Amino acid sequence: MQTLFTTPYLQISHDGFAHALELEWLDFANSAELRTGLDTGLRLAEQYHVRAWIGNLKLMRVIRPKDQEWINTDWFPRFSQLDILNMAVVESDDVLNRQGVTHVMHNATGLAPLSTAYFSHVEDARHWVRTHAYAFQPH
């Protein structure tokens, strides 16, 4: 994996073999940080022509309601324009984050990738992307 972007709250890496981008959230991200991170992810996903997205939310904390709204009304429509077919979500240890992500994903119906899977551990998410998800990508 090649690290493409690093801040105290987010690290973005590219897995060239799996054609995947991994966003590892490292801590709480305020609205500006969250939006910058997600927008940077979109830009890098397009630049690297990724087909899979790993959202590692393990250490991420609450996503504020106004940011959940922004994700659904602004970010996800732009995300849906990319060639991403698979999304692996590593669930947060924070119950409020898990509730927020559930709300976001419920409202993203039709905008989320065709295949979305949820995991407790990042290794399982990576394995799924490299095997199951990768197998269904056009080469």
Secondary structure, 3 states (H helix, E strand, C coil): CEEEEECCCEEEEEECCCCEEEEEECCCCCHHHHHHHHHHHHHHHHHCCCCEEEEECCCCCCCCHHHHHHHHHHHHHHHCCCCCCEEEEECCCCHHHHHHHHHHHHHCCCCCCCEEEEECCHHHHHHHHHHHHHHCCCC
